[in-house]
Amino acid sequence: MGRVREPDEVRRYFDALDIIDPPGLVDVIDWHPDTPPPPKDMRLTDWIEWGGVGRVKKTQ
């Protein structure tokens, strides 16, 4: 069993990282799709998978 996390909850996983933008934190359906993603009005809204790329912050 799982639950859908809100974008701000997922963003916390990146607290110690610099989020690479683009893509930033996005719905994974929009992340370099092999085929064009469906229009926003035809997407499911009850289950969104958020993804991003981060890099370790440089310490000074």
MODELLER restraints for C-alpha pairs under 7 A, 6 or more apart:
rsr = mdl.restraints
at = mdl.atoms
rsr.add(forms.Gaussian(group=physical.xy_distance, feature=features.Distance(at['CA:4:A'], at['CA:47:A']), mean=6.18, stdev=0.5))
rsr.add(forms.Gaussian(group=physical.xy_distance, feature=features.Distance(at['CA:4:A'], at['CA:48:A']), mean=7.00, stdev=0.5))
rsr.add(forms.Gaussian(group=physical.xy_distance, feature=features.Distance(at['CA:7:A'], at['CA:50:A']), mean=6.81, stdev=0.5))
rsr.add(forms.Gaussian(group=physical.xy_distance, feature=features.Distance(at['CA:14:A'], at['CA:54:A']), mean=6.62, stdev=0.5))
rsr.add(forms.Gaussian(group=physical.xy_distance, feature=features.Distance(at['CA:16:A'], at['CA:56:A']), mean=6.70, stdev=0.5))
rsr.add(forms.Gaussian(group=physical.xy_distance, feature=features.Distance(at['CA:16:A'], at['CA:57:A']), mean=6.62, stdev=0.5))
rsr.add(forms.Gaussian(group=physical.xy_distance, feature=features.Distance(at['CA:17:A'], at['CA:54:A']), mean=5.36, stdev=0.5))
rsr.add(forms.Gaussian(group=physical.xy_distance, feature=features.Distance(at['CA:17:A'], at['CA:55:A']), mean=5.23, stdev=0.5))
rsr.add(forms.Gaussian(group=physical.xy_distance, feature=features.Distance(at['CA:17:A'], at['CA:56:A']), mean=4.71, stdev=0.5))
rsr.add(forms.Gaussian(group=physical.xy_distance, feature=features.Distance(at['CA:17:A'], at['CA:57:A']), mean=5.30, stdev=0.5))
rsr.add(forms.Gaussian(group=physical.xy_distance, feature=features.Distance(at['CA:18:A'], at['CA:54:A']), mean=5.28, stdev=0.5))
rsr.add(forms.Gaussian(group=physical.xy_distance, feature=features.Distance(at['CA:18:A'], at['CA:55:A']), mean=5.23, stdev=0.5))
rsr.add(forms.Gaussian(group=physical.xy_distance, feature=features.Distance(at['CA:18:A'], at['CA:56:A']), mean=6.34, stdev=0.5))
rsr.add(forms.Gaussian(group=physical.xy_distance, feature=features.Distance(at['CA:18:A'], at['CA:57:A']), mean=5.77, stdev=0.5))
rsr.add(forms.Gaussian(group=physical.xy_distance, feature=features.Distance(at['CA:19:A'], at['CA:53:A']), mean=5.85, stdev=0.5))
rsr.add(forms.Gaussian(group=physical.xy_distance, feature=features.Distance(at['CA:19:A'], at['CA:54:A']), mean=4.32, stdev=0.5))
rsr.add(forms.Gaussian(group=physical.xy_distance, feature=features.Distance(at['CA:19:A'], at['CA:55:A']), mean=6.56, stdev=0.5))
rsr.add(forms.Gaussian(group=physical.xy_distance, feature=features.Distance(at['CA:20:A'], at['CA:53:A']), mean=5.56, stdev=0.5))
rsr.add(forms.Gaussian(group=physical.xy_distance, feature=features.Distance(at['CA:20:A'], at['CA:54:A']), mean=5.49, stdev=0.5))
rsr.add(forms.Gaussian(group=physical.xy_distance, feature=features.Distance(at['CA:23:A'], at['CA:52:A']), mean=6.70, stdev=0.5))
rsr.add(forms.Gaussian(group=physical.xy_distance, feature=features.Distance(at['CA:24:A'], at['CA:52:A']), mean=5.63, stdev=0.5))
rsr.add(forms.Gaussian(group=physical.xy_distance, feature=features.Distance(at['CA:25:A'], at['CA:50:A']), mean=6.52, stdev=0.5))
rsr.add(forms.Gaussian(group=physical.xy_distance, feature=features.Distance(at['CA:25:A'], at['CA:51:A']), mean=5.57, stdev=0.5))
rsr.add(forms.Gaussian(group=physical.xy_distance, feature=features.Distance(at['CA:25:A'], at['CA:52:A']), mean=4.61, stdev=0.5))
rsr.add(forms.Gaussian(group=physical.xy_distance, feature=features.Distance(at['CA:26:A'], at['CA:50:A']), mean=5.48, stdev=0.5))
rsr.add(forms.Gaussian(group=physical.xy_distance, feature=features.Distance(at['CA:26:A'], at['CA:51:A']), mean=5.62, stdev=0.5))
rsr.add(forms.Gaussian(group=physical.xy_distance, feature=features.Distance(at['CA:26:A'], at['CA:52:A']), mean=6.45, stdev=0.5))
rsr.add(forms.Gaussian(group=physical.xy_distance, feature=features.Distance(at['CA:27:A'], at['CA:48:A']), mean=6.31, stdev=0.5))
rsr.add(forms.Gaussian(group=physical.xy_distance, feature=features.Distance(at['CA:27:A'], at['CA:49:A']), mean=5.66, stdev=0.5))
rsr.add(forms.Gaussian(group=physical.xy_distance, feature=features.Distance(at['CA:27:A'], at['CA:50:A']), mean=4.66, stdev=0.5))
rsr.add(forms.Gaussian(group=physical.xy_distance, feature=features.Distance(at['CA:27:A'], at['CA:51:A']), mean=6.33, stdev=0.5))
rsr.add(forms.Gaussian(group=physical.xy_distance, feature=features.Distance(at['CA:28:A'], at['CA:49:A']), mean=5.86, stdev=0.5))
rsr.add(forms.Gaussian(group=physical.xy_distance, feature=features.Distance(at['CA:28:A'], at['CA:50:A']), mean=5.66, stdev=0.5))
rsr.add(forms.Gaussian(group=physical.xy_distance, feature=features.Distance(at['CA:28:A'], at['CA:51:A']), mean=5.58, stdev=0.5))
rsr.add(forms.Gaussian(group=physical.xy_distance, feature=features.Distance(at['CA:29:A'], at['CA:37:A']), mean=6.33, stdev=0.5))
rsr.add(forms.Gaussian(group=physical.xy_distance, feature=features.Distance(at['CA:30:A'], at['CA:37:A']), mean=6.35, stdev=0.5))
